[in-house]
Amino acid sequence: MKISIDEKTLSETTKCDKQFSCLSYETRDVCPVIHANGQNVLIIDSRPHPCPYKIAFGASEICLCPVRFELFSLHDV
């Protein structure tokens, strides 16, 4: 089963190298969110895998993935 994400959000997520596996309940492996700023930026508890949307920010890491932000803000994932 997959989570439905807005087509505009999907089209903005051009750097995903995981074939949107986060949308499937069976294959979801997302970094846990520590804080959301409300402007498409998530402070995350990073996982060891590389991701083109994960950026170091001081002692933390942030996620700029449009799909991840929608998963968190609209679907509580």
PDB file of N, H, CA, C and O in Angstrom:
ATOM      1  N   MET A   1       0.836  -1.178   0.000  1.00  0.00           N
ATOM      2  CA  MET A   1       0.000   0.000   0.000  1.00  0.00           C
ATOM      3  C   MET A   1       0.885   1.247   0.000  1.00  0.00           C
ATOM      4  O   MET A   1       1.912   1.286   0.678  1.00  0.00           O
ATOM      5  N   LYS A   2       0.489   2.244  -0.751  1.00  0.00           N
ATOM      6  H   LYS A   2      -0.344   2.212  -1.302  1.00  0.00           H
ATOM      7  CA  LYS A   2       1.275   3.473  -0.855  1.00  0.00           C
ATOM      8  C   LYS A   2       0.492   4.663  -0.334  1.00  0.00           C
ATOM      9  O   LYS A   2      -0.737   4.704  -0.390  1.00  0.00           O
ATOM     10  N   ILE A   3       1.239   5.627   0.173  1.00  0.00           N
ATOM     11  H   ILE A   3       2.237   5.594   0.219  1.00  0.00           H
ATOM     12  CA  ILE A   3       0.661   6.897   0.601  1.00  0.00           C
ATOM     13  C   ILE A   3       0.540   7.789  -0.630  1.00  0.00           C
ATOM     14  O   ILE A   3       1.434   7.819  -1.475  1.00  0.00           O
ATOM     15  N   SER A   4      -0.549   8.498  -0.723  1.00  0.00           N
ATOM     16  H   SER A   4      -1.275   8.474  -0.036  1.00  0.00           H
ATOM     17  CA  SER A   4      -0.775   9.405  -1.842  1.00  0.00           C
ATOM     18  C   SER A   4      -0.133  10.762  -1.546  1.00  0.00           C
ATOM     19  O   SER A   4      -0.380  11.372  -0.506  1.00  0.00           O
ATOM     20  N   ILE A   5       0.689  11.212  -2.483  1.00  0.00           N
ATOM     21  H   ILE A   5       0.889  10.716  -3.328  1.00  0.00           H
ATOM     22  CA  ILE A   5       1.382  12.493  -2.368  1.00  0.00           C
ATOM     23  C   ILE A   5       0.968  13.362  -3.550  1.00  0.00           C
ATOM     24  O   ILE A   5       0.771  12.862  -4.658  1.00  0.00           O
ATOM     25  N   ASP A   6       0.841  14.642  -3.313  1.00  0.00           N
ATOM     26  H   ASP A   6       1.001  15.048  -2.413  1.00  0.00           H
ATOM     27  CA  ASP A   6       0.473  15.591  -4.352  1.00  0.00           C
ATOM     28  C   ASP A   6       1.426  15.479  -5.551  1.00  0.00           C
ATOM     29  O   ASP A   6       2.641  15.387  -5.378  1.00  0.00           O
ATOM     30  N   GLU A   7       0.868  15.487  -6.752  1.00  0.00           N
ATOM     31  H   GLU A   7      -0.119  15.561  -6.892  1.00  0.00           H
ATOM     32  CA  GLU A   7       1.676  15.368  -7.974  1.00  0.00           C
ATOM     33  C   GLU A   7       2.708  16.490  -8.092  1.00  0.00           C
ATOM     34  O   GLU A   7       3.823  16.259  -8.559  1.00  0.00           O
ATOM     35  N   LYS A   8       2.348  17.686  -7.676  1.00  0.00           N
ATOM     36  H   LYS A   8       1.442  17.874  -7.297  1.00  0.00           H
ATOM     37  CA  LYS A   8       3.295  18.811  -7.718  1.00  0.00           C
ATOM     38  C   LYS A   8       4.497  18.528  -6.818  1.00  0.00           C
ATOM     39  O   LYS A   8       5.637  18.801  -7.193  1.00  0.00           O
ATOM     40  N   THR A   9       4.239  17.985  -5.638  1.00  0.00           N
ATOM     41  H   THR A   9       3.313  17.764  -5.333  1.00  0.00           H
ATOM     42  CA  THR A   9       5.322  17.640  -4.713  1.00  0.00           C
ATOM     43  C   THR A   9       6.220  16.576  -5.326  1.00  0.00           C
ATOM     44  O   THR A   9       7.445  16.680  -5.255  1.00  0.00           O
ATOM     45  N   LEU A  10       5.625  15.564  -5.922  1.00  0.00           N
ATOM     46  H   LEU A  10       4.631  15.479  -5.979  1.00  0.00           H
ATOM     47  CA  LEU A  10       6.416  14.511  -6.566  1.00  0.00           C
ATOM     48  C   LEU A  10       7.274  15.083  -7.693  1.00  0.00           C
ATOM     49  O   LEU A  10       8.438  14.708  -7.833  1.00  0.00           O
ATOM     50  N   SER A  11       6.720  15.972  -8.483  1.00  0.00           N
ATOM     51  H   SER A  11       5.774  16.277  -8.369  1.00  0.00           H
ATOM     52  CA  SER A  11       7.478  16.538  -9.603  1.00  0.00           C
ATOM     53  C   SER A  11       8.609  17.455  -9.130  1.00  0.00           C
ATOM     54  O   SER A  11       9.588  17.649  -9.851  1.00  0.00           O
ATOM     55  N   GLU A  12       8.485  18.016  -7.931  1.00  0.00           N
ATOM     56  H   GLU A  12       7.690  17.859  -7.346  1.00  0.00           H
ATOM     57  CA  GLU A  12       9.543  18.866  -7.364  1.00  0.00           C
ATOM     58  C   GLU A  12      10.678  18.037  -6.763  1.00  0.00           C
ATOM     59  O   GLU A  12      11.765  18.559  -6.515  1.00  0.00           O
ATOM     60  N   THR A  13      10.432  16.771  -6.532  1.00  0.00           N
ATOM     61  H   THR A  13       9.549  16.347  -6.733  1.00  0.00           H
ATOM     62  CA  THR A  13      11.416  15.901  -5.889  1.00  0.00           C
ATOM     63  C   THR A  13      12.225  15.195  -6.972  1.00  0.00           C
ATOM     64  O   THR A  13      12.027  14.010  -7.240  1.00  0.00           O
ATOM     65  N   THR A  14      13.121  15.929  -7.576  1.00  0.00           N
ATOM     66  H   THR A  14      13.282  16.891  -7.358  1.00  0.00           H
ATOM     67  CA  THR A  14      13.848  15.447  -8.752  1.00  0.00           C
ATOM     68  C   THR A  14      15.125  14.676  -8.428  1.00  0.00           C
ATOM     69  O   THR A  14      15.676  14.009  -9.304  1.00  0.00           O
ATOM     70  N   LYS A  15      15.602  14.754  -7.192  1.00  0.00           N
ATOM     71  H   LYS A  15      15.154  15.295  -6.480  1.00  0.00           H
ATOM     72  CA  LYS A  15      16.877  14.123  -6.850  1.00  0.00           C
ATOM     73  C   LYS A  15      16.729  12.798  -6.105  1.00  0.00           C
ATOM     74  O   LYS A  15      17.724  12.251  -5.631  1.00  0.00           O
ATOM     75  N   CYS A  16      15.503  12.269  -5.991  1.00  0.00           N
ATOM     76  H   CYS A  16      14.694  12.714  -6.376  1.00  0.00           H
ATOM     77  CA  CYS A  16      15.309  11.032  -5.236  1.00  0.00           C
ATOM     78  C   CYS A  16      15.972   9.864  -5.965  1.00  0.00           C
ATOM     79  O   CYS A  16      15.646   9.569  -7.115  1.00  0.00           O
ATOM     80  N   ASP A  17      16.906   9.205  -5.280  1.00  0.00           N
ATOM     81  H   ASP A  17      17.170   9.445  -4.346  1.00  0.00           H
ATOM     82  CA  ASP A  17      17.574   8.044  -5.874  1.00  0.00           C
ATOM     83  C   ASP A  17      17.080   6.733  -5.258  1.00  0.00           C
ATOM     84  O   ASP A  17      17.689   5.681  -5.453  1.00  0.00           O
ATOM     85  N   LYS A  18      15.990   6.802  -4.522  1.00  0.00           N
ATOM     86  H   LYS A  18      15.495   7.657  -4.363  1.00  0.00           H
ATOM     87  CA  LYS A  18      15.437   5.615  -3.858  1.00  0.00           C
ATOM     88  C   LYS A  18      14.074   5.219  -4.427  1.00  0.00           C
ATOM     89  O   LYS A  18      13.351   4.432  -3.816  1.00  0.00           O
ATOM     90  N   GLN A  19      13.723   5.761  -5.590  1.00  0.00           N
ATOM     91  H   GLN A  19      14.310   6.400  -6.086  1.00  0.00           H
ATOM     92  CA  GLN A  19      12.465   5.444  -6.272  1.00  0.00           C
ATOM     93  C   GLN A  19      11.248   5.654  -5.367  1.00  0.00           C
ATOM     94  O   GLN A  19      10.283   4.894  -5.439  1.00  0.00           O
ATOM     95  N   PHE A  20      11.293   6.663  -4.532  1.00  0.00           N
ATOM     96  H   PHE A  20      12.077   7.281  -4.473  1.00  0.00           H
ATOM     97  CA  PHE A  20      10.186   7.019  -3.639  1.00  0.00           C
ATOM     98  C   PHE A  20       9.764   5.843  -2.744  1.00  0.00           C
ATOM     99  O   PHE A  20       8.575   5.637  -2.497  1.00  0.00           O
ATOM    100  N   SER A  21      10.735   5.090  -2.271  1.00  0.00           N
ATOM    101  H   SER A  21      11.701   5.257  -2.472  1.00  0.00           H
ATOM    102  CA  SER A  21      10.432   3.953  -1.389  1.00  0.00           C
ATOM    103  C   SER A  21       9.770   4.405  -0.089  1.00  0.00           C
ATOM    104  O   SER A  21       9.134   3.596   0.586  1.00  0.00           O
ATOM    105  N   CYS A  22       9.907   5.663   0.270  1.00  0.00           N
ATOM    106  H   CYS A  22      10.424   6.320  -0.278  1.00  0.00           H
ATOM    107  CA  CYS A  22       9.287   6.186   1.493  1.00  0.00           C
ATOM    108  C   CYS A  22       7.764   6.176   1.420  1.00  0.00           C
ATOM    109  O   CYS A  22       7.097   6.273   2.450  1.00  0.00           O
ATOM    110  N   LEU A  23       7.213   6.062   0.230  1.00  0.00           N
ATOM    111  H   LEU A  23       7.755   5.983  -0.606  1.00  0.00           H
ATOM    112  CA  LEU A  23       5.758   6.085   0.073  1.00  0.00           C
ATOM    113  C   LEU A  23       5.114   4.732   0.318  1.00  0.00           C
ATOM    114  O   LEU A  23       3.891   4.636   0.426  1.00  0.00           O
ATOM    115  N   SER A  24       5.918   3.697   0.406  1.00  0.00           N
ATOM    116  H   SER A  24       6.911   3.775   0.318  1.00  0.00           H
ATOM    117  CA  SER A  24       5.390   2.351   0.619  1.00  0.00           C
ATOM    118  C   SER A  24       5.551   1.948   2.079  1.00  0.00           C
ATOM    119  O   SER A  24       6.618   2.131   2.663  1.00  0.00           O
ATOM    120  N   TYR A  25       4.509   1.408   2.659  1.00  0.00           N
ATOM    121  H   TYR A  25       3.641   1.259   2.185  1.00  0.00           H
ATOM    122  CA  TYR A  25       4.578   0.944   4.046  1.00  0.00           C
ATOM    123  C   TYR A  25       5.609  -0.170   4.194  1.00  0.00           C
ATOM    124  O   TYR A  25       6.235  -0.294   5.247  1.00  0.00           O
ATOM    125  N   GLU A  26       5.793  -0.978   3.159  1.00  0.00           N
ATOM    126  H   GLU A  26       5.284  -0.877   2.303  1.00  0.00           H
ATOM    127  CA  GLU A  26       6.710  -2.111   3.223  1.00  0.00           C
ATOM    128  C   GLU A  26       8.177  -1.699   3.145  1.00  0.00           C
ATOM    129  O   GLU A  26       9.031  -2.353   3.743  1.00  0.00           O
ATOM    130  N   THR A  27       8.480  -0.633   2.425  1.00  0.00           N
ATOM    131  H   THR A  27       7.786  -0.102   1.940  1.00  0.00           H
ATOM    132  CA  THR A  27       9.877  -0.261   2.202  1.00  0.00           C
ATOM    133  C   THR A  27      10.279   1.062   2.843  1.00  0.00           C
ATOM    134  O   THR A  27      11.396   1.532   2.622  1.00  0.00           O
ATOM    135  N   ARG A  28       9.413   1.662   3.618  1.00  0.00           N
ATOM    136  H   ARG A  28       8.506   1.281   3.797  1.00  0.00           H
ATOM    137  CA  ARG A  28       9.701   2.985   4.189  1.00  0.00           C
ATOM    138  C   ARG A  28      10.871   2.920   5.161  1.00  0.00           C
ATOM    139  O   ARG A  28      10.876   2.117   6.094  1.00  0.00           O
ATOM    140  N   ASP A  29      11.851   3.769   4.930  1.00  0.00           N
ATOM    141  H   ASP A  29      11.846   4.422   4.172  1.00  0.00           H
ATOM    142  CA  ASP A  29      12.988   3.941   5.826  1.00  0.00           C
ATOM    143  C   ASP A  29      13.351   5.420   5.781  1.00  0.00           C
ATOM    144  O   ASP A  29      14.197   5.839   4.990  1.00  0.00           O
ATOM    145  N   VAL A  30      12.712   6.194   6.625  1.00  0.00           N
ATOM    146  H   VAL A  30      12.025   5.853   7.267  1.00  0.00           H
ATOM    147  CA  VAL A  30      12.924   7.643   6.612  1.00  0.00           C
ATOM    148  C   VAL A  30      13.630   8.082   7.889  1.00  0.00           C
ATOM    149  O   VAL A  30      13.511   7.440   8.933  1.00  0.00           O
ATOM    150  N   CYS A  31      14.353   9.170   7.790  1.00  0.00           N
ATOM    151  H   CYS A  31      14.449   9.691   6.942  1.00  0.00           H
ATOM    152  CA  CYS A  31      15.003   9.733   8.967  1.00  0.00           C
ATOM    153  C   CYS A  31      13.938  10.316   9.892  1.00  0.00           C
ATOM    154  O   CYS A  31      13.042  11.024   9.432  1.00  0.00           O
ATOM    155  N   PRO A  32      14.025  10.025  11.198  1.00  0.00           N
ATOM    156  CA  PRO A  32      13.066  10.601  12.145  1.00  0.00           C
ATOM    157  C   PRO A  32      13.209  12.126  12.222  1.00  0.00           C
ATOM    158  O   PRO A  32      14.317  12.663  12.190  1.00  0.00           O
ATOM    159  N   VAL A  33      12.085  12.794  12.323  1.00  0.00           N
ATOM    160  H   VAL A  33      11.186  12.358  12.349  1.00  0.00           H
ATOM    161  CA  VAL A  33      12.070  14.260  12.393  1.00  0.00           C
ATOM    162  C   VAL A  33      12.181  14.697  13.851  1.00  0.00           C
ATOM    163  O   VAL A  33      11.454  14.209  14.715  1.00  0.00           O
ATOM    164  N   ILE A  34      13.093  15.615  14.107  1.00  0.00           N
ATOM    165  H   ILE A  34      13.684  16.012  13.405  1.00  0.00           H
ATOM    166  CA  ILE A  34      13.257  16.195  15.437  1.00  0.00           C
ATOM    167  C   ILE A  34      12.435  17.479  15.547  1.00  0.00           C
ATOM    168  O   ILE A  34      11.807  17.746  16.572  1.00  0.00           O
ATOM    169  N   HIS A  35      12.451  18.267  14.469  1.00  0.00           N
ATOM    170  H   HIS A  35      12.961  18.050  13.637  1.00  0.00           H
ATOM    171  CA  HIS A  35      11.747  19.555  14.470  1.00  0.00           C
ATOM    172  C   HIS A  35      11.416  19.950  13.032  1.00  0.00           C
ATOM    173  O   HIS A  35      12.189  19.680  12.113  1.00  0.00           O
ATOM    174  N   ALA A  36      10.278  20.582  12.849  1.00  0.00           N
ATOM    175  H   ALA A  36       9.650  20.802  13.595  1.00  0.00           H
ATOM    176  CA  ALA A  36       9.899  21.132  11.542  1.00  0.00           C
ATOM    177  C   ALA A  36       9.729  22.632  11.683  1.00  0.00           C
ATOM    178  O   ALA A  36       9.127  23.110  12.645  1.00  0.00           O
ATOM    179  N   ASN A  37      10.265  23.376  10.718  1.00  0.00           N
ATOM    180  H   ASN A  37      10.754  22.988   9.937  1.00  0.00           H
ATOM    181  CA  ASN A  37      10.174  24.834  10.824  1.00  0.00           C
ATOM    182  C   ASN A  37       8.970  25.415  10.093  1.00  0.00           C
ATOM    183  O   ASN A  37       8.735  26.621  10.163  1.00  0.00           O
ATOM    184  N   GLY A  38       8.210  24.588   9.398  1.00  0.00           N
ATOM    185  H   GLY A  38       8.401  23.608   9.340  1.00  0.00           H
ATOM    186  CA  GLY A  38       7.040  25.068   8.692  1.00  0.00           C
ATOM    187  C   GLY A  38       7.323  25.614   7.308  1.00  0.00           C
ATOM    188  O   GLY A  38       6.396  26.054   6.628  1.00  0.00           O
ATOM    189  N   GLN A  39       8.554  25.602   6.874  1.00  0.00           N
ATOM    190  H   GLN A  39       9.307  25.245   7.427  1.00  0.00           H
ATOM    191  CA  GLN A  39       8.927  26.135   5.559  1.00  0.00           C
ATOM    192  C   GLN A  39       9.676  25.097   4.724  1.00  0.00           C
ATOM    193  O   GLN A  39      10.681  25.419   4.091  1.00  0.00           O
ATOM    194  N   ASN A  40       9.195  23.863   4.720  1.00  0.00           N
ATOM    195  H   ASN A  40       8.379  23.601   5.234  1.00  0.00           H
ATOM    196  CA  ASN A  40       9.790  22.783   3.923  1.00  0.00           C
ATOM    197  C   ASN A  40      11.189  22.370   4.365  1.00  0.00           C
ATOM    198  O   ASN A  40      11.953  21.825   3.568  1.00  0.00           O
ATOM    199  N   VAL A  41      11.528  22.620   5.608  1.00  0.00           N
ATOM    200  H   VAL A  41      10.907  23.063   6.255  1.00  0.00           H
ATOM    201  CA  VAL A  41      12.811  22.201   6.156  1.00  0.00           C
ATOM    202  C   VAL A  41      12.549  21.388   7.411  1.00  0.00           C
ATOM    203  O   VAL A  41      11.810  21.812   8.299  1.00  0.00           O
ATOM    204  N   LEU A  42      13.165  20.214   7.472  1.00  0.00           N
ATOM    205  H   LEU A  42      13.765  19.870   6.750  1.00  0.00           H
ATOM    206  CA  LEU A  42      13.037  19.347   8.642  1.00  0.00           C
ATOM    207  C   LEU A  42      14.402  19.155   9.275  1.00  0.00           C
ATOM    208  O   LEU A  42      15.375  18.880   8.572  1.00  0.00           O
ATOM    209  N   ILE A  43      14.491  19.297  10.586  1.00  0.00           N
ATOM    210  H   ILE A  43      13.701  19.521  11.157  1.00  0.00           H
ATOM    211  CA  ILE A  43      15.697  18.908  11.309  1.00  0.00           C
ATOM    212  C   ILE A  43      15.506  17.436  11.634  1.00  0.00           C
ATOM    213  O   ILE A  43      14.499  17.050  12.226  1.00  0.00           O
ATOM    214  N   ILE A  44      16.474  16.618  11.246  1.00  0.00           N
ATOM    215  H   ILE A  44      17.293  16.932  10.765  1.00  0.00           H
ATOM    216  CA  ILE A  44      16.305  15.170  11.339  1.00  0.00           C
ATOM    217  C   ILE A  44      17.354  14.517  12.223  1.00  0.00           C
ATOM    218  O   ILE A  44      18.443  15.049  12.438  1.00  0.00           O
ATOM    219  N   ASP A  45      16.988  13.348  12.725  1.00  0.00           N
ATOM    220  H   ASP A  45      16.103  12.916  12.550  1.00  0.00           H
ATOM    221  CA  ASP A  45      17.921  12.436  13.373  1.00  0.00           C
ATOM    222  C   ASP A  45      18.400  11.535  12.243  1.00  0.00           C
ATOM    223  O   ASP A  45      17.708  10.596  11.851  1.00  0.00           O
ATOM    224  N   SER A  46      19.557  11.821  11.737  1.00  0.00           N
ATOM    225  H   SER A  46      20.119  12.585  12.055  1.00  0.00           H
ATOM    226  CA  SER A  46      20.019  11.233  10.489  1.00  0.00           C
ATOM    227  C   SER A  46      20.255   9.729  10.574  1.00  0.00           C
ATOM    228  O   SER A  46      20.635   9.193  11.615  1.00  0.00           O
ATOM    229  N   ARG A  47      20.022   9.080   9.465  1.00  0.00           N
ATOM    230  H   ARG A  47      19.714   9.515   8.619  1.00  0.00           H
ATOM    231  CA  ARG A  47      20.358   7.669   9.274  1.00  0.00           C
ATOM    232  C   ARG A  47      21.695   7.619   8.541  1.00  0.00           C
ATOM    233  O   ARG A  47      22.098   8.603   7.920  1.00  0.00           O
ATOM    234  N   PRO A  48      22.387   6.479   8.608  1.00  0.00           N
ATOM    235  CA  PRO A  48      23.715   6.414   7.995  1.00  0.00           C
ATOM    236  C   PRO A  48      23.723   6.362   6.467  1.00  0.00           C
ATOM    237  O   PRO A  48      24.793   6.454   5.865  1.00  0.00           O
ATOM    238  N   HIS A  49      22.573   6.220   5.828  1.00  0.00           N
ATOM    239  H   HIS A  49      21.704   6.145   6.317  1.00  0.00           H
ATOM    240  CA  HIS A  49      22.581   6.127   4.367  1.00  0.00           C
ATOM    241  C   HIS A  49      22.645   7.512   3.725  1.00  0.00           C
ATOM    242  O   HIS A  49      22.118   8.480   4.273  1.00  0.00           O
ATOM    243  N   PRO A  50      23.292   7.602   2.563  1.00  0.00           N
ATOM    244  CA  PRO A  50      23.378   8.895   1.878  1.00  0.00           C
ATOM    245  C   PRO A  50      22.040   9.288   1.264  1.00  0.00           C
ATOM    246  O   PRO A  50      21.231   8.431   0.910  1.00  0.00           O
ATOM    247  N   CYS A  51      21.823  10.578   1.145  1.00  0.00           N
ATOM    248  H   CYS A  51      22.481  11.274   1.432  1.00  0.00           H
ATOM    249  CA  CYS A  51      20.607  11.095   0.528  1.00  0.00           C
ATOM    250  C   CYS A  51      20.923  12.472  -0.054  1.00  0.00           C
ATOM    251  O   CYS A  51      21.537  13.297   0.623  1.00  0.00           O
ATOM    252  N   PRO A  52      20.517  12.732  -1.288  1.00  0.00           N
ATOM    253  CA  PRO A  52      20.817  14.033  -1.886  1.00  0.00           C
ATOM    254  C   PRO A  52      20.073  15.203  -1.242  1.00  0.00           C
ATOM    255  O   PRO A  52      20.402  16.360  -1.504  1.00  0.00           O
ATOM    256  N   TYR A  53      19.084  14.921  -0.409  1.00  0.00           N
ATOM    257  H   TYR A  53      18.816  13.981  -0.196  1.00  0.00           H
ATOM    258  CA  TYR A  53      18.320  15.984   0.249  1.00  0.00           C
ATOM    259  C   TYR A  53      18.776  16.235   1.688  1.00  0.00           C
ATOM    260  O   TYR A  53      18.259  17.137   2.347  1.00  0.00           O
ATOM    261  N   LYS A  54      19.723  15.461   2.174  1.00  0.00           N
ATOM    262  H   LYS A  54      20.143  14.729   1.638  1.00  0.00           H
ATOM    263  CA  LYS A  54      20.220  15.596   3.549  1.00  0.00           C
ATOM    264  C   LYS A  54      21.453  16.496   3.541  1.00  0.00           C
ATOM    265  O   LYS A  54      22.392  16.273   2.777  1.00  0.00           O
ATOM    266  N   ILE A  55      21.440  17.524   4.408  1.00  0.00           N
ATOM    267  H   ILE A  55      20.677  17.705   5.029  1.00  0.00           H
ATOM    268  CA  ILE A  55      22.522  18.498   4.454  1.00  0.00           C
ATOM    269  C   ILE A  55      22.948  18.710   5.899  1.00  0.00           C
ATOM    270  O   ILE A  55      22.114  18.869   6.790  1.00  0.00           O
ATOM    271  N   ALA A  56      24.265  18.711   6.117  1.00  0.00           N
ATOM    272  H   ALA A  56      24.942  18.582   5.393  1.00  0.00           H
ATOM    273  CA  ALA A  56      24.787  19.009   7.447  1.00  0.00           C
ATOM    274  C   ALA A  56      24.530  20.477   7.763  1.00  0.00           C
ATOM    275  O   ALA A  56      24.691  21.352   6.912  1.00  0.00           O
ATOM    276  N   PHE A  57      24.124  20.727   9.018  1.00  0.00           N
ATOM    277  H   PHE A  57      23.994  20.016   9.710  1.00  0.00           H
ATOM    278  CA  PHE A  57      23.848  22.093   9.469  1.00  0.00           C
ATOM    279  C   PHE A  57      24.338  22.191  10.903  1.00  0.00           C
ATOM    280  O   PHE A  57      23.612  21.854  11.839  1.00  0.00           O
ATOM    281  N   GLY A  58      25.567  22.651  11.072  1.00  0.00           N
ATOM    282  H   GLY A  58      26.157  22.924  10.312  1.00  0.00           H
ATOM    283  CA  GLY A  58      26.173  22.673  12.400  1.00  0.00           C
ATOM    284  C   GLY A  58      26.308  21.255  12.920  1.00  0.00           C
ATOM    285  O   GLY A  58      26.844  20.387  12.231  1.00  0.00           O
ATOM    286  N   ALA A  59      25.825  21.014  14.131  1.00  0.00           N
ATOM    287  H   ALA A  59      25.389  21.720  14.690  1.00  0.00           H
ATOM    288  CA  ALA A  59      25.878  19.678  14.727  1.00  0.00           C
ATOM    289  C   ALA A  59      24.666  18.836  14.336  1.00  0.00           C
ATOM    290  O   ALA A  59      24.550  17.684  14.755  1.00  0.00           O
ATOM    291  N   SER A  60      23.772  19.398  13.546  1.00  0.00           N
ATOM    292  H   SER A  60      23.866  20.334  13.206  1.00  0.00           H
ATOM    293  CA  SER A  60      22.549  18.699  13.143  1.00  0.00           C
ATOM    294  C   SER A  60      22.575  18.422  11.648  1.00  0.00           C
ATOM    295  O   SER A  60      23.516  18.777  10.939  1.00  0.00           O
ATOM    296  N   GLU A  61      21.512  17.777  11.198  1.00  0.00           N
ATOM    297  H   GLU A  61      20.747  17.489  11.774  1.00  0.00           H
ATOM    298  CA  GLU A  61      21.315  17.596   9.767  1.00  0.00           C
ATOM    299  C   GLU A  61      19.893  18.019   9.433  1.00  0.00           C
ATOM    300  O   GLU A  61      18.969  17.861  10.231  1.00  0.00           O
ATOM    301  N   ILE A  62      19.748  18.555   8.242  1.00  0.00           N
ATOM    302  H   ILE A  62      20.499  18.684   7.594  1.00  0.00           H
ATOM    303  CA  ILE A  62      18.418  18.964   7.806  1.00  0.00           C
ATOM    304  C   ILE A  62      18.044  18.191   6.548  1.00  0.00           C
ATOM    305  O   ILE A  62      18.901  17.724   5.798  1.00  0.00           O
ATOM    306  N   CYS A  63      16.747  18.074   6.343  1.00  0.00           N
ATOM    307  H   CYS A  63      16.051  18.454   6.952  1.00  0.00           H
ATOM    308  CA  CYS A  63      16.203  17.401   5.173  1.00  0.00           C
ATOM    309  C   CYS A  63      15.412  18.424   4.366  1.00  0.00           C
ATOM    310  O   CYS A  63      14.543  19.116   4.896  1.00  0.00           O
ATOM    311  N   LEU A  64      15.726  18.505   3.087  1.00  0.00           N
ATOM    312  H   LEU A  64      16.432  17.943   2.657  1.00  0.00           H
ATOM    313  CA  LEU A  64      15.049  19.439   2.197  1.00  0.00           C
ATOM    314  C   LEU A  64      14.167  18.717   1.180  1.00  0.00           C
ATOM    315  O   LEU A  64      13.772  19.309   0.175  1.00  0.00           O
ATOM    316  N   CYS A  65      13.858  17.465   1.427  1.00  0.00           N
ATOM    317  H   CYS A  65      14.178  16.984   2.244  1.00  0.00           H
ATOM    318  CA  CYS A  65      13.065  16.672   0.490  1.00  0.00           C
ATOM    319  C   CYS A  65      11.593  17.092   0.541  1.00  0.00           C
ATOM    320  O   CYS A  65      10.970  17.028   1.601  1.00  0.00           O
ATOM    321  N   PRO A  66      11.035  17.519  -0.590  1.00  0.00           N
ATOM    322  CA  PRO A  66       9.625  17.918  -0.605  1.00  0.00           C
ATOM    323  C   PRO A  66       8.674  16.785  -0.216  1.00  0.00           C
ATOM    324  O   PRO A  66       7.684  17.023   0.476  1.00  0.00           O
ATOM    325  N   VAL A  67       8.962  15.563  -0.651  1.00  0.00           N
ATOM    326  H   VAL A  67       9.766  15.369  -1.212  1.00  0.00           H
ATOM    327  CA  VAL A  67       8.095  14.430  -0.303  1.00  0.00           C
ATOM    328  C   VAL A  67       8.179  14.137   1.187  1.00  0.00           C
ATOM    329  O   VAL A  67       7.156  13.887   1.823  1.00  0.00           O
ATOM    330  N   ARG A  68       9.377  14.163   1.753  1.00  0.00           N
ATOM    331  H   ARG A  68      10.208  14.366   1.236  1.00  0.00           H
ATOM    332  CA  ARG A  68       9.528  13.891   3.194  1.00  0.00           C
ATOM    333  C   ARG A  68       8.773  14.932   4.007  1.00  0.00           C
ATOM    334  O   ARG A  68       8.141  14.595   5.008  1.00  0.00           O
ATOM    335  N   PHE A  69       8.831  16.198   3.587  1.00  0.00           N
ATOM    336  H   PHE A  69       9.345  16.471   2.774  1.00  0.00           H
ATOM    337  CA  PHE A  69       8.119  17.243   4.313  1.00  0.00           C
ATOM    338  C   PHE A  69       6.613  17.005   4.257  1.00  0.00           C
ATOM    339  O   PHE A  69       5.927  17.167   5.266  1.00  0.00           O
ATOM    340  N   GLU A  70       6.092  16.624   3.098  1.00  0.00           N
ATOM    341  H   GLU A  70       6.650  16.493   2.278  1.00  0.00           H
ATOM    342  CA  GLU A  70       4.659  16.351   2.990  1.00  0.00           C
ATOM    343  C   GLU A  70       4.271  15.117   3.807  1.00  0.00           C
ATOM    344  O   GLU A  70       3.213  15.096   4.436  1.00  0.00           O
ATOM    345  N   LEU A  71       5.122  14.091   3.800  1.00  0.00           N
ATOM    346  H   LEU A  71       5.981  14.108   3.290  1.00  0.00           H
ATOM    347  CA  LEU A  71       4.845  12.910   4.629  1.00  0.00           C
ATOM    348  C   LEU A  71       4.711  13.304   6.095  1.00  0.00           C
ATOM    349  O   LEU A  71       3.817  12.831   6.797  1.00  0.00           O
ATOM    350  N   PHE A  72       5.608  14.171   6.546  1.00  0.00           N
ATOM    351  H   PHE A  72       6.334  14.554   5.976  1.00  0.00           H
ATOM    352  CA  PHE A  72       5.590  14.588   7.945  1.00  0.00           C
ATOM    353  C   PHE A  72       4.419  15.519   8.247  1.00  0.00           C
ATOM    354  O   PHE A  72       3.697  15.314   9.223  1.00  0.00           O
ATOM    355  N   SER A  73       4.230  16.532   7.421  1.00  0.00           N
ATOM    356  H   SER A  73       4.816  16.699   6.628  1.00  0.00           H
ATOM    357  CA  SER A  73       3.241  17.564   7.742  1.00  0.00           C
ATOM    358  C   SER A  73       1.797  17.149   7.483  1.00  0.00           C
ATOM    359  O   SER A  73       0.897  17.590   8.198  1.00  0.00           O
ATOM    360  N   LEU A  74       1.555  16.317   6.482  1.00  0.00           N
ATOM    361  H   LEU A  74       2.286  15.958   5.900  1.00  0.00           H
ATOM    362  CA  LEU A  74       0.179  15.945   6.152  1.00  0.00           C
ATOM    363  C   LEU A  74      -0.212  14.531   6.568  1.00  0.00           C
ATOM    364  O   LEU A  74      -1.392  14.237   6.759  1.00  0.00           O
ATOM    365  N   HIS A  75       0.786  13.656   6.708  1.00  0.00           N
ATOM    366  H   HIS A  75       1.745  13.895   6.553  1.00  0.00           H
ATOM    367  CA  HIS A  75       0.491  12.249   6.988  1.00  0.00           C
ATOM    368  C   HIS A  75       1.070  11.771   8.323  1.00  0.00           C
ATOM    369  O   HIS A  75       0.929  10.601   8.679  1.00  0.00           O
ATOM    370  N   ASP A  76       1.722  12.677   9.061  1.00  0.00           N
ATOM    371  H   ASP A  76       1.836  13.628   8.772  1.00  0.00           H
ATOM    372  CA  ASP A  76       2.282  12.359  10.381  1.00  0.00           C
ATOM    373  C   ASP A  76       3.234  11.167  10.334  1.00  0.00           C
ATOM    374  O   ASP A  76       3.218  10.308  11.217  1.00  0.00           O
ATOM    375  N   VAL A  77       4.067  11.128   9.287  1.00  0.00           N
ATOM    376  H   VAL A  77       4.081  11.825   8.570  1.00  0.00           H
ATOM    377  CA  VAL A  77       5.049  10.042   9.126  1.00  0.00           C
ATOM    378  C   VAL A  77       6.424  10.605   9.361  1.00  0.00           C
ATOM    379  O   VAL A  77       7.412   9.876   9.279  1.00  0.00           O
TER     380      VAL A  77
END
